[in-house]
Amino acid sequence: MNAPLAAGSSRRRPRWFAVGAVLWLVIEIAVLYAVAQFIGWGPALLVLLAVSFAGISVTRHQLAAAMRTWREGGTRSRYGAETVVTPVNPATVGGSAVGIAASMLMVVPGFVSAVIGALLLIPWVRRPAGRLLAGVVSARAVSVVAAAQQPTVPGQTHRAGAPATEDSRNGLPIIEGEIVKE
């Protein structure tokens, strides 16, 4: 039995993704046509090829830098009997991810994607984009982790958003007991 889809459900996302991909392709072809009319088809295709090869080189550099950054961020150091793990800075990780995405945009043949990728490699554009990406990803990760850590009780019939009763907390029953150490 099929239940009706809620507004904004995940089954609608692929349709919007497909529409966006087709729109992106149409824009790329239109820009390629305009550039080819201006400088000729041969030079336009050579520029696309050169930008793609430059994107491959930049991707290699960005991946190496990202791996170095991520490795340094998660280093472990020993102080006596205690191990200290240096946390990874989310803004740094976001900047690395933006750099990788920017270089991948340069690999994809197309003038619009190449320009967007080149702009994202500029430090004063990359930093805010990295902070924005880190904020979005960390907020999303917190909600996913919180949902995954929500304890479940077999046979529980509580609905999300329903008021909690006196003998429950957050919709879950309170089980009284003692902790006994042996």
LUMDO-40281 format. One line per field, with one value per residue (C-alpha): z, x, y; residue number from 1. Coordinates in nm, 4 decimals. Example, Ala and Ser with C-alpha at 12.3 -4.5 7.8 and 13.67 -1.06 7.14 Angstrom:
pz <- [0.7800|0.7140] $
px <- [1.2300|1.3670] $
py <- [-0.4500|-0.1060] $
resi <- [1|2] $
***
This chain:
pz <- [0.0000|-0.1059|0.1380|0.0006|-0.0270|0.2138|0.0791|0.0174|0.0414|-0.0687|-0.3655|-0.5293|-0.5060|-0.8042|-1.0271|-0.9256|-0.9649|-1.3186|-1.4072|-1.2706|-1.4626|-1.7899|-1.7280|-1.6539|-1.9759|-2.1807|-2.0313|-2.1002|-2.4624|-2.5130|-2.3734|-2.5850|-2.8932|-2.8116|-2.7512|-3.0693|-3.2697|-3.1266|-3.1583|-3.3805|-3.3071|-3.3218|-3.0698|-2.8445|-2.8269|-2.7692|-2.4801|-2.3307|-2.3616|-2.2060|-1.9149|-1.8531|-1.8443|-1.6106|-1.3946|-1.3738|-1.2538|-1.0014|-0.8787|-0.8100|-0.6141|-0.4216|-0.3267|-0.1964|0.0032|0.1428|0.2503|0.4180|0.5976|0.7108|0.8249|1.0301|1.1815|1.3153|1.4560|1.7804|2.0183|2.3402|2.6615|2.9260|2.9569|2.7843|2.4109|2.2802|1.9467|1.7767|1.6364|1.2696|1.2062|1.0175|0.8214|0.6999|0.5950|0.4253|0.2398|0.1280|0.0075|-0.1819|-0.3432|-0.4562|-0.5884|-0.7685|-0.9395|-1.0386|-1.1934|-1.4019|-1.5220|-1.6480|-2.0027|-2.0084|-1.9831|-1.7061|-1.4820|-1.5516|-1.4549|-1.1366|-1.0513|-1.1115|-0.8960|-0.6118|-0.6182|-0.5341|-0.1583|-0.0762|-0.2437|-0.1205|0.2529|0.2881|0.0697|0.2894|0.6083|0.4589|0.3496|0.6903|0.8662|0.6469|0.6746|1.0510|1.1120|0.8944|1.0645|1.4103|1.3150|1.1586|1.4607|1.7009|1.5094|1.5040|1.8760|1.9685|2.1827|2.0691|2.2798|2.1277|2.1093|2.1688|2.0156|2.0874|1.7895|1.7254|1.8348|2.0736|2.4298|2.6718|2.9648|3.3266|3.3302|3.0119|2.8924|2.5249|2.4505|2.5984|2.9188|3.2299|3.3711|3.7313|3.8641|4.0328|3.8980|4.0761|4.0426|4.0974] $
px <- [0.0000|0.1539|0.1336|0.0971|0.4227|0.4794|0.5724|0.9463|0.9991|1.3233|1.1546|1.1144|1.4853|1.6005|1.3497|1.4843|1.8394|1.7607|1.5981|1.9022|2.1448|1.9567|1.9407|2.3151|2.3851|2.1711|2.3539|2.6952|2.6024|2.4666|2.7849|3.0013|2.8046|2.8434|3.2182|3.2589|3.0751|3.3104|3.6499|3.5698|3.4999|3.8603|3.9988|3.6929|3.7417|4.1164|4.0452|3.8018|4.0637|4.3344|4.1086|4.0252|4.3947|4.4629|4.1754|4.3353|4.6611|4.4817|4.2782|4.5952|4.7384|4.4130|4.3762|4.7349|4.6823|4.3516|4.5041|4.7901|4.5460|4.3182|4.6140|4.7598|4.4191|4.3648|4.7120|4.7624|5.0347|5.1332|5.1890|5.2852|5.0049|4.7510|4.6864|4.5701|4.3891|4.4067|4.0619|4.0187|3.9150|3.5813|3.6622|3.9874|3.8090|3.5408|3.8083|3.9734|3.6421|3.5682|3.9136|3.8530|3.5061|3.6470|3.9159|3.6621|3.4454|3.7472|3.7876|3.4283|3.4262|3.2354|3.3091|3.0586|3.1842|3.5459|3.4790|3.2947|3.5780|3.8443|3.6537|3.6287|4.0076|4.0600|4.1334|3.8919|3.6086|3.7178|3.7313|3.3707|3.2513|3.4484|3.3001|2.9511|3.0033|3.1459|2.8502|2.5962|2.7696|2.8227|2.4608|2.3442|2.5836|2.4646|2.1015|2.1876|2.3926|2.1234|1.8604|2.0827|2.1526|1.7836|1.7102|1.4245|1.2010|1.0437|0.6679|0.6741|0.3739|0.4731|0.4511|0.7074|0.5729|0.3156|0.3288|0.5293|0.3430|0.4504|0.6222|0.8202|1.0904|1.1122|0.8450|1.0463|0.9486|1.1552|1.2875|1.3895|1.6644|2.0022|2.3509|2.5358|2.9128|3.0615] $
py <- [0.0000|0.3323|0.6184|0.9704|1.1619|1.4468|1.7886|1.8099|1.4365|1.2768|1.1074|1.4488|1.5365|1.3274|1.5060|1.8482|1.7200|1.6022|1.9351|2.1201|1.8975|1.9501|2.3255|2.3317|2.1398|2.3804|2.6799|2.5223|2.4478|2.8007|2.9560|2.7228|2.8231|3.1940|3.1604|2.9526|3.2186|3.4805|3.3041|3.0037|2.6381|2.5183|2.7691|2.7269|2.3500|2.3937|2.6317|2.3777|2.1043|2.3241|2.4192|2.0528|1.9595|2.2528|2.1277|1.7833|1.9393|2.1595|1.8598|1.6656|1.9581|2.0187|1.6514|1.6401|1.9608|1.8327|1.5018|1.6866|1.9197|1.6370|1.4259|1.7134|1.7928|1.4451|1.3872|1.2031|1.3012|1.1277|1.3182|1.0682|0.8125|1.0374|1.0555|1.3918|1.4131|1.7509|1.8297|1.9098|2.2709|2.2569|2.5753|2.4197|2.1033|2.3132|2.5104|2.1884|2.0493|2.3718|2.3528|1.9960|2.0838|2.3885|2.1844|1.9195|2.1923|2.2882|1.9288|1.9148|2.0523|2.3788|2.7474|2.8218|2.5414|2.6417|3.0033|2.9002|2.6580|2.9240|3.1740|2.9218|2.8801|3.2488|3.2675|3.5523|3.3577|3.0162|3.1022|3.2214|2.9337|2.6914|2.8382|2.8206|2.4595|2.3649|2.5263|2.3503|2.0132|2.0378|2.1404|1.8535|1.6107|1.7151|1.6517|1.3141|1.2066|1.3244|1.1286|0.8200|0.8406|0.8779|0.5745|0.3587|0.1417|-0.1707|-0.1387|0.2370|0.4109|0.7720|1.0044|1.2774|1.6142|1.4674|1.5995|1.3904|1.2422|1.2767|0.9393|0.9959|1.2291|1.3306|1.0750|0.7874|0.6067|0.6673|0.3434|0.3728|0.1564|0.1388|0.1056|-0.1692|-0.1903|-0.5292] $
resi <- [1|2|3|4|5|6|7|8|9|10|11|12|13|14|15|16|17|18|19|20|21|22|23|24|25|26|27|28|29|30|31|32|33|34|35|36|37|38|39|40|41|42|43|44|45|46|47|48|49|50|51|52|53|54|55|56|57|58|59|60|61|62|63|64|65|66|67|68|69|70|71|72|73|74|75|76|77|78|79|80|81|82|83|84|85|86|87|88|89|90|91|92|93|94|95|96|97|98|99|100|101|102|103|104|105|106|107|108|109|110|111|112|113|114|115|116|117|118|119|120|121|122|123|124|125|126|127|128|129|130|131|132|133|134|135|136|137|138|139|140|141|142|143|144|145|146|147|148|149|150|151|152|153|154|155|156|157|158|159|160|161|162|163|164|165|166|167|168|169|170|171|172|173|174|175|176|177|178|179|180|181|182] $
***
